[in-house]
């Protein structure tokens, strides 16, 4: 993130300084790239207690990550010293705010391997980014060759997968209803992988767009994006990737992935809530119809008609989430200083440890891949008591919370997965760069306690 005002420089550079200190530590945790104990000191909330003195064990990072001091400081400094609207003023505050906002665009582009900063559009979250693409495909002009790739109607097909978060399923269902297109999907195997044997018969010449999750929020599965993209390219379909659970945890290079669009959200990658990103190939964004109309996204406006600004501003109508974007830049700096390969290695080690440790809990069945190969740190499971009766995930979550352990229960906005496995819901433990083996041990001990409670 490159800014010139010394006060804002101090705030955003704190991300690099703090994370770099942890990354260069020589503690035992250094074997996986950084000192986890040092990292945890950057996250004030991890030191708090709950329920009259119990230490917080936070295992719900797939829902939202915690925020380091560097991010909190960057957002606070923006409001204390630089608060103004962007792109519109010529006074000092407006210029500083615009510089900080646009600096994050450069930071994010570099973080995901984008070659053109204009390919980065700021949204509220992944949901808005995915809806942006879906609505563009029904907003395409009725004439004009430039809109052909986005025009969709009866006879065309949209392909998703059975493991999608609702954010990457419902928009495509709605698009199919608006346009008369047909929605198809790639199913799941019993161990939570995509069933790709029939890929060529699912993605066909009728397919207009293929939208898929990179890393499942409920199963933890990391999908073989390159194989699916290769098939989509054979038939000329656009490809959209939901990176909500992969960008915060894995090194990402959009060029290597080969997709046309990538959506991800800030709050799962140590940034504030209310900010997300849509990356898209510039040649596509340049001809893609806008999603929202209003200020900032226009070029020329008359009473009769309007023309639209070039990307990315075409897709950033109205006053944007300026402070959150500044916080996103600080979060990316923090993650980059630790190193995404080191973060991925740490989470892989934690996930491997957790899968093995959870195997010691009688009556526990993991929903998803049973090993850490091609899977991330979101582990969903169901639990039974000594008599084989199911313990409802809400009861599991409540009893764990009484021990200070925060997990997520429910269908995790991926209800078709629960339907596929014949279960109403799951309990999910999810990890991030600050998770420790001691927290996994606390989870396992807590689950043994849950079973004792229901088996007595």
Secondary structure, DSSP 8 states (H G I E B T S, - for coil): -----HHHHHHHHHHHHHHHHHHT--SGGGGGTS-HHHHHTT-GGGG-EETTTEE-EE-BTTT-----HHHHHHHHHIIIII---SSS--SHHHHHHHHHHHHHHHHHHHHTT-S-GGGEEEESSHHHHHHHHHHHTTS--SS-GGGGGG---TT-EEEEETT--GGGTHHHHHHHHHH--EEEEE-B-TTS-B--TTHHHHS-TTEEEEEEESB-TTT-BB--HHHHHHHHHHHT-EEEEE-TTTTTTS---HHHH--SEEEEESTTTTS-SS-EEEEE-HHHHTT---SS-SSSSEEEE-SS-EEE--TTGGG--SS--HHHHHHHHHHHHHHHHH-HHHHHHHHHHHHHHHHHHHTTSTTEEEES-SSSTTB-SEEEEEEE-TTS-EE-HHHHHHHHHTTTEE-EEE-TT-HHHHHHTT-S-EEEEE--TT--HHHHHHHHHHHHHHHHHHH-
